[in-house]
Amino acid sequence: MSNITNFGGANLPSVQSLSSALRSLEADIGPSGTVIIKMDRTGHWVFGASQTPIEEGSLWAANPFSFVHGYIAWGVGTVLAEKLVPVSEPLPELDPPPEGAERGWEMQVGMVLVCVDGRDKGLQARFTATSVGGKRGVQAVGVAVRNQVDKDPTKPVPLLDLKADTYMHKKYGKVITPIFDIVDWVSLDAESLDDLDEAELEVAAEPEAADIARRRRRVV
């Protein structure tokens, strides 16, 4: 059984409500996971206090009801205050930033992921971002979920391959940004993904398609 069932039967709002709630993500750019997941300075995805690398090629499902937006205030290497609300709600009102917040309040967005295959299967993680690239990444997933709900509300859960990309910034040089590559869509209460046999894997037209098929097979 897939760990995507973690999203089902949890007193969630209707899937149809996602379409309007997620529209704010497009204009602007919860629940906490068990661990923090992030992309480190070298472009590798890691989680937890020990910054354990995720398994290469693993798939992560994004909880479509977990998208949040708000603000965070950082001190020197520590969070001084954080205000996050679901994207279905207006951005929270702000008090003066706490003493020691070097950059004041910063816009932040986030979502909850759960690993659905491999070594880290079942791990729930919270991803948040204040960087331009990170916010755009969460925005892209949120907008994709909104469009998917408009098209097929029975499968609102995106399966993500966590990657990284780079670009050259005029001031900061090489900048690494997170990429959330959507490889499939499944239902909130999916008990398994489509079962692909070896023959289907062998006749896959493209190597990338065969790789995705293998990873989908591991989720079952």
C-alpha positions in Angstrom: 0.0 0.0 0.0 1.3 3.4 -0.9 2.1 5.9 1.8 0.0 8.4 -0.1 -2.8 7.1 2.1 -1.4 9.4 4.8 -3.3 12.2 3.0 -6.7 10.4 3.0 -9.3 10.4 5.7 -7.7 13.3 7.7 -10.6 15.7 7.8 -9.3 17.5 4.8 -11.5 20.0 2.9 -13.0 19.0 -0.5 -10.6 18.6 -3.4 -12.7 21.2 -5.3 -11.6 23.9 -2.8 -8.0 23.5 -4.0 -8.7 25.3 -7.3 -9.6 28.7 -5.7 -7.2 28.3 -2.7 -4.1 27.7 -4.8 -4.8 30.7 -7.1 -3.2 32.9 -4.4 0.1 31.2 -5.0 0.2 32.4 -8.6 -0.4 36.0 -7.4 1.9 35.9 -4.4 4.8 34.3 -6.0 0.2 24.2 8.1 0.9 21.4 8.9 4.5 20.7 9.8 6.3 17.6 8.5 8.3 15.3 10.8 11.6 16.6 9.5 12.9 19.6 7.6 13.9 18.9 4.0 16.0 21.3 2.0 18.6 21.6 -0.8 22.1 22.3 0.5 24.6 24.7 -0.9 26.0 22.1 -3.2 22.7 21.3 -4.8 22.0 18.0 -2.9 18.7 17.3 -1.2 19.0 16.6 2.5 16.7 16.2 5.5 16.8 16.3 9.3 19.3 17.8 11.8 22.0 15.5 10.5 21.3 16.6 6.9 20.9 13.1 5.6 21.0 12.9 1.8 17.8 11.6 0.2 18.0 8.5 -1.9 18.8 9.3 -5.5 15.8 8.7 -7.7 13.3 8.5 -4.9 9.8 9.9 -5.4 8.1 12.3 -3.1 4.3 13.1 -3.0 3.3 16.7 -2.2 0.3 17.0 0.1 -2.0 19.2 -1.9 -3.6 20.6 1.2 -0.3 21.5 2.9 0.6 24.7 1.0 1.3 27.6 3.3 2.5 31.2 2.9 3.6 33.8 5.4 6.7 35.3 6.9 9.8 34.4 8.8 12.4 36.4 10.8 15.9 35.1 11.0 18.6 36.0 13.5 22.2 34.8 13.2 21.6 31.2 12.1 18.4 30.8 14.1 14.6 31.4 13.5 13.4 34.2 15.7 9.7 34.1 14.7 7.5 32.5 12.0 4.0 33.3 10.8 2.5 30.8 8.3 -1.1 30.1 7.3 -2.7 28.0 4.6 -2.8 29.5 1.2 -6.6 29.5 1.4 -6.2 32.3 4.0 -4.9 35.9 3.6 -1.3 36.5 4.5 -1.0 37.1 8.3 -0.7 40.6 9.7 2.7 41.5 10.9 3.9 43.0 14.1 7.3 44.8 14.2 10.1 42.2 13.5 11.7 40.7 16.7 14.9 42.3 17.9 17.9 40.8 16.2 16.1 40.1 12.9 18.8 41.2 10.5 16.5 41.3 7.4 13.2 41.9 9.2 10.3 39.8 8.0 10.9 37.7 4.8 8.2 36.2 2.6 8.1 32.4 3.0 6.1 29.6 1.3 6.1 25.9 1.9 4.5 22.5 1.6 4.7 19.0 3.1 6.2 16.1 1.2 6.2 12.3 1.9 8.6 9.9 0.4 6.7 7.1 -1.3 9.4 4.7 -2.3 13.0 3.5 -1.5 15.0 3.8 1.7 13.1 6.8 3.0 9.6 5.5 2.3 7.0 6.9 4.7 9.2 9.9 5.8 7.2 13.1 6.0 9.1 16.3 5.5 8.4 20.1 5.5 9.9 22.2 2.8 9.9 26.0 3.1 11.7 28.7 1.1 12.4 32.4 1.2 14.7 32.5 -1.8 13.4 33.5 -5.2 14.2 30.1 -6.7 12.6 28.2 -3.8 9.5 30.3 -3.8 9.1 29.8 -7.6 9.5 26.1 -7.1 6.7 25.8 -4.6 4.6 28.2 -6.7 5.1 26.0 -9.8 3.9 22.9 -7.9 0.9 24.7 -6.4 -0.1 26.1 -9.8 0.3 22.7 -11.3 -2.0 21.2 -8.6 -4.5 23.9 -9.2 -4.6 23.1 -13.0 -4.7 19.4 -12.3 -7.7 19.8 -10.0 -9.5 21.8 -12.7 -8.7 19.0 -15.2 -9.0 15.8 -13.0 -9.9 16.3 -9.3 -9.7 12.6 -8.7 -5.9 12.7 -8.9 -4.6 15.9 -7.1 -1.4 14.5 -5.6 1.8 15.1 -7.6 4.7 12.7 -7.4 7.9 14.7 -7.5 11.5 13.9 -8.4 13.6 16.3 -6.4 16.3 17.9 -8.5 18.5 21.0 -8.8 19.3 23.6 -11.4 21.8 26.4 -11.7 22.0 29.9 -13.3 24.5 32.7 -13.3 23.6 35.8 -11.3 25.3 39.1 -12.1 26.0 39.8 -8.5 26.2 36.5 -6.7 27.6 34.3 -9.5 26.4 30.6 -9.7 23.1 30.2 -8.0 21.6 26.7 -7.3 17.8 26.4 -7.3 15.4 23.5 -6.3 13.5 21.8 -9.0 10.3 19.8 -8.3 9.9 17.6 -11.4 6.3 16.2 -11.5 6.4 12.7 -12.9 2.8 11.5 -12.2 -0.5 12.3 -10.5 -2.4 10.0 -8.1 -5.4 10.1 -5.9 -5.5 11.1 -2.2 -6.5 7.5 -1.2 -4.5 5.7 -3.8 -3.7 2.2 -2.5 -1.2 1.5 -5.3 0.0 2.9 -8.7 -0.5 1.2 -12.0 1.4 -2.1 -11.9 3.9 -2.2 -14.8 5.4 -5.5 -15.8 8.9 -6.0 -17.1 7.7 -6.2 -20.7 6.3 -2.7 -20.5 9.6 -1.5 -19.0 11.6 -3.1 -21.8 9.6 -1.5 -24.6 9.5 2.0 -23.2 10.4 4.3 -26.0 12.7 6.6 -24.1 15.2 5.9 -21.4 13.6 8.6 -19.2 10.2 7.0 -19.6 11.6 3.6 -18.6 13.3 5.2 -15.5 10.0 6.8 -14.5 8.2 3.5 -15.0 10.6 1.7 -12.7 10.2 4.3 -10.0 6.4 4.2 -10.3 6.7 0.4 -9.9 8.7 0.8 -6.6 5.9 2.9 -5.1 3.5 0.0 -5.1 
